[in-house]
Amino acid sequence: MISKIILNDRTIDLRSYEEEKVNGLYKVSVDFDVKSDDYHDIATLLYSEFFEVKIPERNLTFRGVIHNYSTSLTNLYVKDQIGQYKLTLIEVNHEEKD
C-alpha cells in the first residue's frame, strides 16, 4: 500500500490510497489523519489553488487541484483531537498549468 503523499513539500502519512486515470490525467484519492497540533498547517495548505503532488512509492509527480475534500471534524483546535480527512486530487491538463 502507498503510505505517503507529498503536497507542496509537506509529507502526509496515509491511511488509504486509490489511483486512477480520467481522460489521461491522474486522479488520486487519499485518507489521512490530522491531529489538532497539525490542523492549522494542513488547513492552510489545503487553501492552495494548485498542488505539486508527489507519490514517492509510485515515482509519480504531477500538478493537481482539489477535486473533492471532506473531514470528520470541523474544529480541530481542541487539544488531542484527531480528524479523518478524505482528499481527492486531479491532475490539471497543460492549459491549466500556466
ZIPE-V946121 format. One record per helix or strand of 3 or more residues. SS is the DSSP state (H for helix, E for strand). FROM is the first residue (numbers start at 0). LEN is the number of residues. Records with the same first field share a line. If there is no record, write none. Layout:
SS->FROM-LEN ; FROM-LEN
This chain:
E->3-4 ; 9-4 ; 15-7 ; 24-11 ; 50-5 ; 59-12 ; 81-10
H->35-11 ; 55-3 ; 93-4
